C-alpha cells in the first residue's frame, strides 16, 4: 500500500515537472519572439497575434483573452 502511494506521488511530481518545463519552454519561445520584434507597431501583425494569443472568449459585455503561456485577462 505504501509503495503504491509513493509511486503515485512520484508520478504526480513527474507530471508537475513536465508541465513546468513545458510552460518554461513556451515562455522562452515567446520571449525570443518578442525580442525579435521592433518596438513600434504601425499596422496589425497577424503573426504577432497568432504567436501570443491562444484564444479570445466573448461573454456579453466582456471578453477573456488567453495567452499561449497560460495567463488570462478579463476585459469588461
Beta strands, then each sheet from edge to edge (+ up, - down):
strand 1: 53-59
strand 2: 62-67
strand 3: 72-75
sheet 1: 1+ 2- 3+
end
